[in-house]
Amino acid sequence: MKDVLKQKDVFFDVHCHVFNYRDVPDRFLGIRIPQNPFILSSIEGILHRIIRVSDKDRFSNYGYFVDFLKSRSSEQIAEKLFNYYTEKNLIICPLMMDMTQGIEGKILDDFRQQIEKMKDLRDRFPAQVLPFIAMDPNNPQMEENFRKVFSDKESYKFFGVKIYPSLGYLPSHPELMKVYEICEEKRIPVTAHCSGAIVHSSKKRIVNIRGFHLMPDGSFSEQVTTRSFKKKADYAQFFNRPENWIPVLERFPKLKLNLAHFGGVDEWKKLSRGNSDNWVNRIIDLMHRYEFLYSDFSYTFYSRRYSKILKKMLTENSLIGSRVLYGSDYYMVVTEGHFRALKTGFSSIMGDVLMKKIAKENPLAFLFA
């Protein structure tokens, strides 16, 4: 990795995933998904045949998603991603997901097994893979997992931390605050989901939620609370909102934090329609207030409309231009189209200068400064 970083041309994808059907509960998308590659292959074929005259329709896109999900290994998924890029010296940040606490359903490989598989992937591609381990404070093994993968005495050599609040916890959970303290001190980067909640806790009512939660008057309360949720937007509004990170950043102002997805598609839609009250603007406000706050544009990069708005922001505002990161959300984003076409279209809109900024210079600062 050090030799690669010395090269003139380095390209980062700071947001991707390599989990397969063995790593997620069978109900992680709200419906039961078979944990059998042969059945998944049959489902993939059916999806592609619904509209026979096209391989770019919505059903075919879901078929491509199933094709990745049924992959036999993380290595196979990563190799596909490497082949999609023509840029030299590609470095990826695979973000793990610990869904075992928040989502009901059967899982074939528990989180400990997933950690071992991620270690194997890093060992297989030591110059290309910077693993981010998922931290869920509801997992009683969280602290042990954290210390294991970052210990100098172990050979795991993980690089960053992934937070996914809508699985049923606030970013400021007391156990996570202990993690951030170490991350700030050791300069370990943290990437947090900051968008909608397609993936969220299975619980309709979550009791004893710890951490700072936002009150209607804009203040924060640290009182343990219980909340009921009716739809996915409710999980997003309570757990994922950018403001939830203010108590964390006030305590750890030098924490390197990436609020992933830059608010997400729905918030970019609000912005494009002239609604100034959106998560995109709230994240930009946090960028002004906290020196080490970044945001990747993963998944949303499929939209040409929103990509053009982003380009204008990057060009006209030097602060935003220094804090946005390129991430793909591979392979989740294939539900929007062929990955190579999406990536090429986004790069064409950005142009070489901006792509160098968001896929090399800014990630170097976020990951290694």
C-alpha positions as a Markdown table, in Angstrom:
| # | Residue | x | y | z |
|---|---|---|---|---|
| 1 | Met | 0.0 | 0.0 | 0.0 |
| 2 | Lys | 2.8 | 2.4 | 0.8 |
| 3 | Asp | 4.4 | 1.8 | -2.5 |
| 4 | Val | 1.1 | 2.4 | -4.3 |
| 5 | Leu | 0.6 | 5.7 | -2.4 |
| 6 | Lys | 3.9 | 6.9 | -3.7 |
| 7 | Gln | 2.6 | 6.6 | -7.3 |
| 8 | Lys | 1.6 | 9.7 | -9.2 |
| 9 | Asp | -1.8 | 8.3 | -10.1 |
| 10 | Val | -3.9 | 6.8 | -7.3 |
| 11 | Phe | -7.7 | 6.4 | -7.4 |
| 12 | Phe | -9.9 | 5.8 | -4.4 |
| 13 | Asp | -13.4 | 4.3 | -4.1 |
| 14 | Val | -14.0 | 5.1 | -0.4 |
| 15 | His | -17.5 | 3.4 | -0.3 |
| 16 | Cys | -18.1 | -0.1 | -1.5 |
| 17 | His | -19.4 | -3.4 | -0.2 |
| 18 | Val | -18.3 | -7.0 | -0.8 |
| 19 | Phe | -20.7 | -9.0 | 1.4 |
| 20 | Asn | -22.7 | -11.9 | -0.1 |
| 21 | Tyr | -25.8 | -13.8 | 0.8 |
| 22 | Arg | -24.0 | -15.6 | 3.7 |
| 23 | Asp | -23.2 | -12.3 | 5.5 |
| 24 | Val | -26.7 | -10.8 | 5.8 |
| 25 | Pro | -29.9 | -11.9 | 7.6 |
| 26 | Asp | -32.3 | -13.4 | 5.1 |
| 27 | Arg | -34.7 | -10.5 | 5.9 |
| 28 | Phe | -32.3 | -7.7 | 5.6 |
| 29 | Leu | -34.3 | -6.0 | 2.8 |
| 30 | Gly | -37.6 | -6.5 | 4.6 |
| 31 | Ile | -38.6 | -9.6 | 2.7 |
| 32 | Arg | -37.2 | -13.1 | 3.0 |
| 33 | Ile | -34.3 | -13.7 | 0.5 |
| 34 | Pro | -33.3 | -17.3 | -0.1 |
| 35 | Gln | -29.8 | -18.2 | 1.3 |
| 36 | Asn | -29.1 | -20.6 | -1.6 |
| 37 | Pro | -27.1 | -19.6 | -4.7 |
| 38 | Phe | -29.1 | -21.9 | -6.9 |
| 39 | Ile | -32.4 | -20.4 | -5.9 |
| 40 | Leu | -31.0 | -16.9 | -6.2 |
| 41 | Ser | -29.8 | -17.8 | -9.7 |
| 42 | Ser | -33.3 | -18.8 | -10.6 |
| 43 | Ile | -34.7 | -15.5 | -9.2 |
| 44 | Glu | -32.1 | -13.6 | -11.2 |
| 45 | Gly | -33.1 | -15.4 | -14.4 |
| 46 | Ile | -36.8 | -14.6 | -13.8 |
| 47 | Leu | -36.0 | -10.9 | -13.2 |
| 48 | His | -34.1 | -10.7 | -16.5 |
| 49 | Arg | -37.0 | -12.4 | -18.4 |
| 50 | Ile | -39.8 | -10.1 | -17.2 |
| 51 | Ile | -39.1 | -7.6 | -19.9 |
| 52 | Arg | -37.3 | -9.6 | -22.6 |
| 53 | Val | -36.6 | -6.8 | -25.0 |
| 54 | Ser | -34.4 | -4.9 | -22.5 |
| 55 | Asp | -31.5 | -5.6 | -20.2 |
| 56 | Lys | -31.6 | -2.1 | -18.7 |
| 57 | Asp | -35.0 | -2.1 | -17.2 |
| 58 | Arg | -35.6 | -2.0 | -13.4 |
| 59 | Phe | -36.2 | -5.7 | -13.1 |
| 60 | Ser | -33.0 | -6.5 | -14.9 |
| 61 | Asn | -31.2 | -4.1 | -12.6 |
| 62 | Tyr | -32.5 | -6.1 | -9.6 |
| 63 | Gly | -31.3 | -9.2 | -11.4 |
| 64 | Tyr | -27.8 | -7.7 | -11.5 |
| 65 | Phe | -28.0 | -7.0 | -7.7 |
| 66 | Val | -29.0 | -10.7 | -7.1 |
| 67 | Asp | -26.1 | -11.8 | -9.2 |
| 68 | Phe | -23.7 | -10.0 | -6.9 |
| 69 | Leu | -25.5 | -11.2 | -3.8 |
| 70 | Lys | -25.2 | -14.8 | -4.8 |
| 71 | Ser | -21.4 | -14.6 | -5.4 |
| 72 | Arg | -19.6 | -17.4 | -3.7 |
| 73 | Ser | -17.0 | -15.1 | -1.9 |
| 74 | Ser | -16.1 | -11.5 | -1.1 |
| 75 | Glu | -13.0 | -12.0 | -3.2 |
| 76 | Gln | -15.1 | -12.7 | -6.3 |
| 77 | Ile | -17.1 | -9.5 | -5.7 |
| 78 | Ala | -14.0 | -7.4 | -5.2 |
| 79 | Glu | -12.4 | -8.8 | -8.4 |
| 80 | Lys | -15.5 | -7.8 | -10.4 |
| 81 | Leu | -15.1 | -4.2 | -9.0 |
| 82 | Phe | -11.4 | -4.1 | -9.9 |
| 83 | Asn | -12.3 | -5.1 | -13.5 |
| 84 | Tyr | -14.8 | -2.2 | -13.8 |
| 85 | Tyr | -12.1 | 0.4 | -13.3 |
| 86 | Thr | -9.6 | 1.5 | -15.9 |
| 87 | Glu | -7.8 | 3.8 | -13.5 |
| 88 | Lys | -4.3 | 2.7 | -12.3 |
| 89 | Asn | -3.6 | 2.0 | -8.6 |
| 90 | Leu | -7.2 | 1.6 | -7.5 |
| 91 | Ile | -7.7 | 1.5 | -3.7 |
| 92 | Ile | -11.1 | 0.5 | -2.2 |
| 93 | Cys | -12.6 | 0.8 | 1.2 |
| 94 | Pro | -15.0 | -2.1 | 1.7 |
| 95 | Leu | -17.5 | -1.2 | 4.4 |
| 96 | Met | -18.7 | -4.0 | 6.6 |
| 97 | Met | -22.2 | -4.3 | 7.9 |
| 98 | Asp | -23.1 | -5.9 | 11.3 |
| 99 | Met | -26.8 | -6.6 | 10.9 |
| 100 | Thr | -27.0 | -9.4 | 13.4 |
| 101 | Gln | -28.3 | -7.3 | 16.2 |
| 102 | Gly | -30.7 | -5.0 | 14.5 |
| 103 | Ile | -32.4 | -7.3 | 11.9 |
| 104 | Glu | -34.3 | -10.5 | 12.4 |
| 105 | Gly | -33.8 | -13.5 | 10.3 |
| 106 | Lys | -31.4 | -16.4 | 9.7 |
| 107 | Ile | -27.7 | -15.6 | 9.0 |
| 108 | Leu | -25.2 | -18.2 | 7.7 |
| 109 | Asp | -21.9 | -16.6 | 8.7 |
| 110 | Asp | -21.9 | -14.6 | 11.9 |
| 111 | Phe | -20.0 | -11.3 | 12.3 |
| 112 | Arg | -16.9 | -13.0 | 13.6 |
| 113 | Gln | -16.7 | -15.1 | 10.5 |
| 114 | Gln | -17.2 | -12.1 | 8.4 |
| 115 | Ile | -14.2 | -10.4 | 10.1 |
| 116 | Glu | -12.0 | -13.3 | 9.2 |
| 117 | Lys | -13.2 | -13.2 | 5.6 |
| 118 | Met | -12.5 | -9.5 | 5.4 |
| 119 | Lys | -9.0 | -10.2 | 6.8 |
| 120 | Asp | -8.5 | -12.8 | 4.1 |
| 121 | Leu | -9.6 | -10.3 | 1.4 |
| 122 | Arg | -7.1 | -7.7 | 2.7 |
| 123 | Asp | -4.3 | -10.3 | 2.8 |
| 124 | Arg | -5.2 | -11.3 | -0.8 |
| 125 | Phe | -5.1 | -7.7 | -2.0 |
| 126 | Pro | -2.8 | -5.8 | 0.4 |
| 127 | Ala | -2.1 | -2.9 | -1.9 |
| 128 | Gln | -5.8 | -2.4 | -2.9 |
| 129 | Val | -8.0 | -2.9 | 0.2 |
| 130 | Leu | -8.5 | -0.8 | 3.3 |
| 131 | Pro | -11.2 | -2.5 | 5.4 |
| 132 | Phe | -13.7 | -0.7 | 7.6 |
| 133 | Ile | -15.1 | -2.7 | 10.4 |
| 134 | Ala | -18.8 | -2.2 | 11.4 |
| 135 | Met | -19.4 | -1.1 | 15.0 |
| 136 | Asp | -22.8 | -1.8 | 16.6 |
| 137 | Pro | -23.0 | -0.9 | 20.3 |
| 138 | Asn | -25.8 | -3.4 | 20.6 |
| 139 | Asn | -23.3 | -6.2 | 19.8 |
| 140 | Pro | -21.8 | -7.3 | 23.2 |
| 141 | Gln | -18.6 | -8.2 | 21.3 |
| 142 | Met | -18.2 | -4.7 | 19.8 |
| 143 | Glu | -15.3 | -3.6 | 21.9 |
| 144 | Glu | -13.5 | -6.9 | 21.6 |
| 145 | Asn | -13.9 | -6.8 | 17.8 |
| 146 | Phe | -12.6 | -3.3 | 17.7 |
| 147 | Arg | -9.5 | -4.0 | 19.7 |
| 148 | Lys | -8.8 | -7.2 | 17.8 |
| 149 | Val | -8.7 | -5.7 | 14.3 |
| 150 | Phe | -6.7 | -2.6 | 15.3 |
| 151 | Ser | -4.2 | -4.2 | 17.7 |
| 152 | Asp | -0.6 | -4.1 | 16.8 |
| 153 | Lys | -0.3 | -7.6 | 18.3 |
| 154 | Glu | -2.7 | -9.1 | 15.7 |
| 155 | Ser | -2.4 | -9.4 | 12.0 |
| 156 | Tyr | -5.8 | -8.0 | 10.9 |
| 157 | Lys | -4.6 | -4.5 | 10.0 |
| 158 | Phe | -8.1 | -3.0 | 9.5 |
| 159 | Phe | -8.1 | 0.7 | 8.6 |
| 160 | Gly | -11.4 | 2.4 | 9.5 |
| 161 | Val | -14.8 | 2.1 | 11.3 |
| 162 | Lys | -18.3 | 1.9 | 9.8 |
| 163 | Ile | -21.4 | 3.2 | 11.6 |
| 164 | Tyr | -25.0 | 2.4 | 10.4 |
| 165 | Pro | -27.3 | 4.0 | 12.9 |
| 166 | Ser | -30.7 | 3.0 | 11.5 |
| 167 | Leu | -30.0 | -0.6 | 12.6 |
| 168 | Gly | -31.2 | 0.7 | 16.0 |
| 169 | Tyr | -28.7 | 3.0 | 17.7 |
| 170 | Leu | -27.7 | 6.6 | 17.9 |
| 171 | Pro | -24.2 | 7.7 | 16.8 |
| 172 | Ser | -23.6 | 9.1 | 20.3 |
| 173 | His | -24.3 | 5.9 | 22.1 |
| 174 | Pro | -21.9 | 5.8 | 25.2 |
| 175 | Glu | -20.1 | 2.7 | 24.0 |
| 176 | Leu | -19.5 | 4.3 | 20.6 |
| 177 | Met | -18.1 | 7.4 | 22.3 |
| 178 | Lys | -15.3 | 5.3 | 23.7 |
| 179 | Val | -14.5 | 4.1 | 20.2 |
| 180 | Tyr | -14.4 | 7.7 | 18.8 |
| 181 | Glu | -12.0 | 8.7 | 21.5 |
| 182 | Ile | -9.5 | 6.1 | 20.2 |
| 183 | Cys | -10.3 | 6.9 | 16.6 |
| 184 | Glu | -9.6 | 10.6 | 17.2 |
| 185 | Glu | -6.4 | 9.9 | 19.0 |
| 186 | Lys | -5.1 | 7.3 | 16.5 |
| 187 | Arg | -6.5 | 9.1 | 13.4 |
| 188 | Ile | -8.7 | 6.2 | 12.5 |
| 189 | Pro | -11.3 | 7.3 | 9.9 |
| 190 | Val | -15.0 | 6.8 | 10.5 |
| 191 | Thr | -17.6 | 6.4 | 7.8 |
| 192 | Ala | -21.3 | 6.7 | 8.8 |
| 193 | His | -24.5 | 6.1 | 6.8 |
| 194 | Cys | -26.2 | 9.4 | 6.4 |
| 195 | Ser | -29.1 | 8.9 | 4.1 |
| 196 | Gly | -32.5 | 7.1 | 4.0 |
| 197 | Ala | -33.1 | 3.8 | 5.7 |
| 198 | Ile | -33.8 | 1.1 | 3.1 |
| 199 | Val | -31.9 | -1.1 | 5.5 |
| 200 | His | -33.1 | -0.6 | 9.1 |
| 201 | Ser | -33.9 | -2.4 | 12.3 |
| 202 | Ser | -36.6 | -5.0 | 12.2 |
| 203 | Lys | -38.0 | -3.7 | 15.5 |
| 204 | Lys | -41.1 | -1.5 | 15.3 |
| 205 | Arg | -40.5 | -0.4 | 18.9 |
| 206 | Ile | -37.0 | 0.1 | 20.2 |
| 207 | Val | -36.6 | 0.5 | 24.0 |
| 208 | Asn | -33.8 | 2.0 | 26.0 |
| 209 | Ile | -32.2 | 4.0 | 23.2 |
| 210 | Arg | -29.0 | 5.6 | 24.6 |
| 211 | Gly | -27.2 | 8.7 | 23.4 |
| 212 | Phe | -28.1 | 12.2 | 22.5 |
| 213 | His | -31.3 | 12.6 | 20.5 |
| 214 | Leu | -32.7 | 15.7 | 18.9 |
| 215 | Met | -35.7 | 17.4 | 20.6 |
| 216 | Pro | -38.4 | 19.4 | 18.7 |
| 217 | Asp | -36.9 | 22.7 | 19.9 |
| 218 | Gly | -33.5 | 21.8 | 18.4 |
| 219 | Ser | -31.8 | 20.9 | 21.7 |
| 220 | Phe | -30.4 | 17.6 | 22.6 |
| 221 | Ser | -31.5 | 15.2 | 25.3 |
| 222 | Glu | -29.3 | 12.5 | 26.7 |
| 223 | Gln | -32.3 | 10.8 | 28.5 |
| 224 | Val | -32.7 | 7.2 | 27.6 |
| 225 | Thr | -35.8 | 7.0 | 25.3 |
| 226 | Thr | -38.1 | 4.5 | 23.7 |
| 227 | Arg | -39.5 | 5.1 | 20.2 |
| 228 | Ser | -42.0 | 3.4 | 17.8 |
| 229 | Phe | -41.4 | 3.3 | 14.1 |
| 230 | Lys | -44.0 | 2.8 | 11.3 |
| 231 | Lys | -42.0 | 3.2 | 8.1 |
| 232 | Lys | -38.4 | 3.3 | 6.9 |
| 233 | Ala | -38.4 | 7.1 | 6.8 |
| 234 | Asp | -39.1 | 7.2 | 10.6 |
| 235 | Tyr | -35.9 | 5.2 | 11.2 |
| 236 | Ala | -33.9 | 7.6 | 9.0 |
| 237 | Gln | -35.3 | 10.7 | 10.6 |
| 238 | Phe | -34.5 | 9.6 | 14.1 |
| 239 | Phe | -31.2 | 7.7 | 13.7 |
| 240 | Asn | -29.5 | 8.9 | 10.5 |
| 241 | Arg | -30.0 | 12.6 | 10.5 |
| 242 | Pro | -26.7 | 14.7 | 10.2 |
| 243 | Glu | -27.5 | 16.7 | 13.4 |
| 244 | Asn | -27.1 | 13.5 | 15.5 |
| 245 | Trp | -23.4 | 13.8 | 15.0 |
| 246 | Ile | -23.1 | 17.3 | 16.6 |
| 247 | Pro | -22.7 | 15.9 | 20.2 |
| 248 | Val | -20.0 | 13.6 | 18.9 |
| 249 | Leu | -18.1 | 16.2 | 17.0 |
| 250 | Glu | -18.4 | 18.7 | 19.9 |
| 251 | Arg | -16.6 | 16.2 | 22.1 |
| 252 | Phe | -14.2 | 14.9 | 19.4 |
| 253 | Pro | -13.6 | 17.9 | 17.0 |
| 254 | Lys | -10.6 | 16.2 | 15.3 |
| 255 | Leu | -12.5 | 13.0 | 14.5 |
| 256 | Lys | -12.1 | 12.2 | 10.8 |
| 257 | Leu | -15.8 | 11.5 | 9.8 |
| 258 | Asn | -17.4 | 10.8 | 6.5 |
| 259 | Leu | -21.1 | 11.3 | 6.4 |
| 260 | Ala | -21.7 | 8.9 | 3.6 |
| 261 | His | -24.2 | 9.5 | 0.7 |
| 262 | Phe | -24.1 | 13.3 | 1.3 |
| 263 | Gly | -27.7 | 13.0 | 2.5 |
| 264 | Gly | -29.0 | 10.6 | -0.1 |
| 265 | Val | -31.2 | 10.8 | -3.2 |
| 266 | Asp | -34.4 | 12.1 | -1.5 |
| 267 | Glu | -32.5 | 15.0 | 0.0 |
| 268 | Trp | -30.8 | 15.9 | -3.3 |
| 269 | Lys | -34.2 | 15.9 | -4.9 |
| 270 | Lys | -35.4 | 18.5 | -2.3 |
| 271 | Leu | -32.3 | 20.6 | -3.0 |
| 272 | Ser | -32.9 | 20.4 | -6.8 |
| 273 | Arg | -36.4 | 21.6 | -6.3 |
| 274 | Gly | -35.4 | 24.7 | -4.3 |
| 275 | Asn | -36.2 | 23.3 | -0.8 |
| 276 | Ser | -33.3 | 24.7 | 1.3 |
| 277 | Asp | -34.2 | 22.5 | 4.3 |
| 278 | Asn | -32.4 | 19.4 | 3.3 |
| 279 | Trp | -29.7 | 17.1 | 4.6 |
| 280 | Val | -27.2 | 18.2 | 1.9 |
| 281 | Asn | -27.2 | 21.8 | 3.3 |
| 282 | Arg | -27.0 | 20.5 | 6.9 |
| 283 | Ile | -23.9 | 18.5 | 6.0 |
| 284 | Ile | -22.4 | 21.5 | 4.3 |
| 285 | Asp | -23.1 | 23.5 | 7.5 |
| 286 | Leu | -21.3 | 20.9 | 9.5 |
| 287 | Met | -18.3 | 21.1 | 7.1 |
| 288 | His | -18.0 | 24.8 | 7.9 |
| 289 | Arg | -18.1 | 24.0 | 11.6 |
| 290 | Tyr | -15.8 | 20.9 | 11.8 |
| 291 | Glu | -12.5 | 20.7 | 10.1 |
| 292 | Phe | -12.4 | 17.0 | 9.5 |
| 293 | Leu | -16.0 | 16.4 | 8.3 |
| 294 | Tyr | -16.3 | 14.9 | 4.9 |
| 295 | Ser | -19.1 | 13.4 | 2.8 |
| 296 | Asp | -19.0 | 10.9 | -0.1 |
| 297 | Phe | -21.4 | 11.0 | -3.0 |
| 298 | Ser | -21.9 | 7.3 | -3.2 |
| 299 | Tyr | -25.0 | 5.8 | -4.8 |
| 300 | Thr | -26.4 | 9.3 | -5.7 |
| 301 | Phe | -23.7 | 9.5 | -8.4 |
| 302 | Tyr | -25.9 | 7.4 | -10.7 |
| 303 | Ser | -28.1 | 10.6 | -11.2 |
| 304 | Arg | -26.8 | 12.9 | -14.0 |
| 305 | Arg | -29.0 | 15.7 | -12.7 |
| 306 | Tyr | -27.7 | 15.6 | -9.1 |
| 307 | Ser | -24.1 | 15.0 | -10.3 |
| 308 | Lys | -24.3 | 18.2 | -12.3 |
| 309 | Ile | -25.5 | 20.1 | -9.2 |
| 310 | Leu | -22.6 | 18.6 | -7.3 |
| 311 | Lys | -20.1 | 19.7 | -10.0 |
| 312 | Lys | -21.4 | 23.3 | -9.7 |
| 313 | Met | -20.9 | 23.1 | -5.9 |
| 314 | Leu | -17.4 | 21.8 | -6.2 |
| 315 | Thr | -16.4 | 24.4 | -8.7 |
| 316 | Glu | -17.9 | 27.4 | -6.9 |
| 317 | Asn | -17.2 | 26.6 | -3.2 |
| 318 | Ser | -13.6 | 25.7 | -2.3 |
| 319 | Leu | -14.6 | 24.3 | 1.1 |
| 320 | Ile | -17.1 | 21.8 | -0.4 |
| 321 | Gly | -14.5 | 21.1 | -3.1 |
| 322 | Ser | -12.0 | 20.0 | -0.5 |
| 323 | Arg | -14.5 | 17.8 | 1.6 |
| 324 | Val | -16.3 | 15.7 | -1.0 |
| 325 | Leu | -15.1 | 12.1 | -1.6 |
| 326 | Tyr | -15.8 | 9.7 | -4.5 |
| 327 | Gly | -17.5 | 6.5 | -3.5 |
| 328 | Ser | -19.6 | 4.2 | -5.6 |
| 329 | Asp | -21.7 | 2.2 | -3.1 |
| 330 | Tyr | -20.9 | -0.8 | -5.3 |
| 331 | Tyr | -22.7 | -3.1 | -5.7 |
| 332 | Met | -25.9 | -1.6 | -4.2 |
| 333 | Val | -26.0 | 1.0 | -7.0 |
| 334 | Val | -26.4 | -1.6 | -9.7 |
| 335 | Thr | -30.2 | -1.4 | -9.0 |
| 336 | Glu | -29.9 | 1.9 | -10.9 |
| 337 | Gly | -28.0 | 0.5 | -14.0 |
| 338 | His | -24.8 | -1.1 | -15.3 |
| 339 | Phe | -22.0 | -0.2 | -13.0 |
| 340 | Arg | -19.4 | 0.6 | -15.6 |
| 341 | Ala | -21.9 | 2.9 | -17.4 |
| 342 | Leu | -22.8 | 4.7 | -14.2 |
| 343 | Lys | -19.2 | 5.3 | -13.2 |
| 344 | Thr | -18.2 | 6.4 | -16.7 |
| 345 | Gly | -21.1 | 8.8 | -16.9 |
| 346 | Phe | -20.3 | 10.4 | -13.6 |
| 347 | Ser | -16.6 | 10.8 | -14.5 |
| 348 | Ser | -17.5 | 12.4 | -17.7 |
| 349 | Ile | -19.7 | 15.0 | -15.9 |
| 350 | Met | -17.0 | 15.7 | -13.3 |
| 351 | Gly | -14.1 | 15.9 | -15.7 |
| 352 | Asp | -10.4 | 15.0 | -15.0 |
| 353 | Val | -9.7 | 17.9 | -12.6 |
| 354 | Leu | -12.6 | 17.3 | -10.3 |
| 355 | Met | -12.2 | 13.5 | -10.4 |
| 356 | Lys | -8.6 | 13.9 | -9.3 |
| 357 | Lys | -9.8 | 16.2 | -6.5 |
| 358 | Ile | -12.6 | 13.9 | -5.1 |
| 359 | Ala | -11.0 | 10.5 | -5.9 |
| 360 | Lys | -7.4 | 11.2 | -5.0 |
| 361 | Glu | -6.6 | 14.4 | -3.1 |
| 362 | Asn | -9.6 | 14.5 | -0.8 |
| 363 | Pro | -9.5 | 10.8 | 0.1 |
| 364 | Leu | -5.8 | 11.1 | 0.8 |
| 365 | Ala | -6.6 | 13.8 | 3.3 |
| 366 | Phe | -9.5 | 11.9 | 4.9 |
| 367 | Leu | -7.8 | 8.6 | 5.1 |
| 368 | Phe | -4.2 | 9.5 | 5.9 |
| 369 | Ala | -3.9 | 13.0 | 7.2 |
